[in-house]
Amino acid sequence: MTLTFAAETGLTAYAVDPGDMRTAMHQDAFPGEDISDRPLPETVVPHLLALLEARPESGRYQAADLGGDVR
């Protein structure tokens, strides 16, 4: 829907898959499993900032493919 909206309005829009993250929702999906190897949500922020800085065309992106200074 995001990309359709972008195409119909001429605005730039991004659909971003942040990947697996260490969140309560992810833990709930895998009860009893250790998900401590997943990155914390804040590690995705540099990738999102890199996307906004680069301003590519509208599209679907995976956060891990976007670059960014991840610490």
N, C-alpha and C positions, 0 to 999 in steps of 0.2 A: 504494500500500500504506500509506503514511503517513497519508493522509486516511481510509482505511478503518479503520485502527487507532484514530484519533482518534474516529471516529463510534461505534465499537463499545465503546470504553472510557470515553468522556466526557472524555478528556484533550484539551488543545489541542495541535495539531501543525501544523507549517508545512513546505511544500515550497517551497524558494526557488531560483529560477534566478539565478545571479550574473551572467549575461551573459558575453560574450567577455572573456577576461583574458589578460594577457601571462604565459603559463606555458610551461614546457618541453613539457607535453602538447599545448598549443595549437600551439606551434611545430612539433612532430612531425607534427601533422595538416596543416600547410602548409609542407612543406620548401622551403627556398629563398626563401620570402616574408618580407617585412619586416612583423612584427607589432608593431612598437614603438609604433603608434598605439593599441593596446589598453591599457586601464587595468591597473595592477598589482593583484594579489589583495588587498593590504591596503586598497585604496580601497573595497572592498565592506563592510568591517567596520562603518563608521558606519551603513550601511543596515541591516545585521543588528541592530545595537543599537537603531536606531529601531523596528524591528519588535518586538523584545522589550519595549521601553518602551511601545509603543502597545497591545500585547496584543490584536490583532484576533482575530476568530474563525478557526478552523482554515481553511486554504486554501492555494492555490498563489499565490505572489507572485514578482514580478521585482524584484531588488534595486534597480534604477534607479528604480522607482516608489515606494520606501519612504521617501524623504526621508533625513534624516541630514546631519550637518555634514561634507561631503566636502571635504578639503583637498588 
